[in-house]
Structure formats: structure tokens, C-alpha cells
Amino acid sequence: MRSARTTFGGRVVQKPYVTWTILALMAVGFLVQLGTSDPVGQAGRSPLVVEFGMHGFAAILQHEWYRLITAAFLHGGVMHLLFNGYAMYLLGQQLERWLGHGRFVALWVTGALAGSVMSALFAPGQLSVGASGAIFALFGAVFVIGRRLRLDMRMILVLLALNLGITFLVPGISWTAHIGGLVAGLALGAAFAYLPSGASGREGRRTLTHTVLVASFVVLLIVLLFLAPTLWFSVLSV
């Protein structure tokens, strides 16, 4: 017997285990930050921020690729964690039920990667932490997929506009991670919602199409990451 599938090709989700697992990892990361900071209780002063946060060229020139993902499980403070955690709880559960576990993981990870790559391209000397790239990818995807399902997305638009305003008006926020994640979410959301089109969207073909598109987007990010030092050295030498 074939397993039940969601509208977009994933296996039907009984419980959003991926969302809960990511939330737990974010919480554990923050607690470890609190315990390792000097003085204790100040997450932003934990050595983990320097060792595992996203730091532009450090991820490229020193081959510290893990920073592209580990930065998403660290946060600068309790409000930072609460905002990302609440958005993850609201958007993640719905998207995981729409997409299934596999596609949701691909969306979250790619959003985090896109945010880190954007930071490496446009803020190479900036140290940043947080799951904001992945969270903005969820915003982008839920908007596109909701439109595909003909749902009222006005509230999501309001929340997205509000958060973009905060991104550019409040100092100390990594706009690069937010925009990178949002672009990834819009792109992958459109791929999951609309491709392949029509009656040709049988499960095998749809899964293959989605896999190829996600892989292609990740390859593009990797190419941009490798090009970042060359682009910046060219700009500085002008």
C-alpha cells in the first residue's frame, strides 16, 4: 500500500517532530551558552559564539564550514531566542504538515545556509549568530505555499513587513541573514508549491524534481561562497 501524501508530495505528518527537535536544539544551545559565558548567564559572551558563530571569511579561508549551520543554534540573548523560537513554533509546525519531514528539513537547512552565505558575501567581517536565516525562509515559504492553497496571507504579510522593518531600523541585527533566508524560502516555497505542474506531478517525479531543485540551490550557494573572497579582494583593490 502506498503511504498517504500531503498536497505537496511529502508523507503525511502525524506530529511535527522536526520542528520540536530544532526547537530543543536551539534551547540546548542557548543553555550551554549561558553556562559557558564569563560571567555566567550572558549568552552573548560565551566562547561558543566566537568558535561556532558565522564569521564571514573564517568559514571560507579557514575551512570552518560548520559555522554555516552551527551559528543557527546559538543566540545573542533571551529575546533573540524567544522571537526565533516562537516563529519556529508557529510556522514550523504548519509547514512541516504541509511539506512532510524531508522537505521541511531541506527548507530549514537551506534557509540557514542562505543566510550565512549572504552574510559572508555582504558582511565578511561580521560575527553573527541566530536561526533568523532559517526563520525568514519559513516566512517566505509559508507565504508562497499559502497563496498556492488560496489562504488569506495578509497576516503573514503584516508580520513579514514588520520584521523586515525591524531588520533595517534596529541596529545590531544581521540584515544579510534575514534577506538570504527570505530569498531561499520564496524560491524553495515556489518550487514545492508549483513544480512540477499539472497532471505530470506524480509522486516519484515530484520528489525527484524537488530534490534536484533544492540541490541546485545549495550548489549555487556553495559557488557564491567560494567566489566571495575573490569578489571582495577585487573590490578592495579598485
Secondary structure, DSSP 8 states (H G I E B T S, - for coil): ----B-TTSSB--SS-HHHHHHHHHHHHHHHHHHHHSSSTT-GGGSHHHHHHSEETTHHHHT--TTHHHHGGG--SSHHHHHHHHHHHHHHHHHHHHHH-HHHHHHHHHHHHHHHHHHHHHH-TT-EE-SSHHHHHHHHHHHHHHHHHTT---HHHHHHHHHHHHHHHHSTT--HHHHHHHHHHHHHHHHHHHHSS-GGG--HHHHHHHHHHHHHHHHHHHHHHHHHHHHHHHHHHH-
